[in-house]
């Protein structure tokens, strides 16, 4: 028994060293990339791009299901983005509330004859297509039978009339220059760039006016505060680091820009996968490698989208199970790419990392929480080793989160109150006491559901809404 626990000690220690060394490398790459990106921003030429007739036009696709509470303001906000030429396609995916009626009243919509091509497959029957009575071509509303988010996006891809397609969640709050930020890589490298994404931030606690974040503040509840740190670490460090390595596997469904012709080539979004946004990116990598196409998937280290994070444990649990189920399904579906040199850095670096870190981490962490105390009780695990390991693991986890906060503060300085900065630093420390362990349990449940083939349940995201403008507060100097 003692030998078994020694082997366990060695495995846990080895896993910890490998995983955290890899993440430390990503942190270093991401930190350098974010600093470089911020130095380039003054010379990025966003004003010139906004005024240039050569900037590729974009079709923004906004799938909507029972979004009556905010669909009009969402469309109005997207319609006010700074970008030379773009259209907005809203796909009402069989809503049972007043989503369409509100759109029709707000934009004076009338039905128009329109044959929708089947460049990518979709299942839900298209009921009707609508445009503003004024004849303005900037808005198209499609009504269809319910088929899910991926199905709605596929219909939007078929309707899209421009070479670039931007997928946006109806509840996302976008920065005014969001499109310009993610479209710039296409202008810089038009032959190779096929997809771009940007940093998604937590909007809880922020002040939102007319679909714009006008004041950034920390949320009031600790559950959302810790998620602020998670988002900073995942987007600002994790995905920026992978972009530097050419290994981006996830572009958030909340906001991503793609070449339409490539989306058609790969068959659009998968309708049988709960993580359709990430699966699409992995399939883009597979397609480009198999067809020997020179390509790039780029992550822009710029906050472009704000999203409301779960504010209750129940909703958060549902979200994390769903996310991890999606990761498990994707890795199983594309398992032949893992470790396969044919797929370059994706097969040899990115996918093995996701298997080792994202997929297995919850199992290893929870196993350690059970087996190490058991070994201590049985006298099979060295007490000094256990305490040192616990302290080092905790210190390292805090260090990575604090680096994410420091990079955000130095590069973007979005939190203008000392109180908010202190809160986010505290959240970075508290995340590893209880929160990390319970989310690991939920993630493990998601993987188990995927392996057993349970039918996915999306559930309802209970939204608290955003803060409206009020009295000002003392800013940091």
Secondary structure, DSSP 8 states (H G I E B T S, - for coil): -HHHHHHHHHHHHHHHHHHHHHHHHHHHHHHHHHHHHHHHHTTS-HHHHHH-TTS--EEEEEEESS-TTTHHHHHHHHTT---SSEEEEEEEES-SSSHHHHHHHHHTEEE-------SS---S-EEEEEEETT--SSEEEEEE----HHHHHHHHHHH--SSEEEEE-TT-EE-TTHHHHHHHHHHHSTTTEEEEEEEEEE-TT-EEETTEEEE----SSHHHHHHHHHHIIIIIIIIHHHHHHT------TTEEEEEHHHHHHTTS--SS-TTHHHHHHHHHHHHHHHTT---EEEEEEEEEEEE----SHHHHHHHHHHHHHHHHHHHHHTGGGTT-GGGHHIIIIIHHHIIIIIITHHHHHHHHHHHHHHHHHHT-S-HHHHHHHHHHHHHHHHHHHHHHHHHHHHHT----SHHHHHHHHHHHHHIIIIIHHHHHHHHHHHHHHHHHT-------------B----------
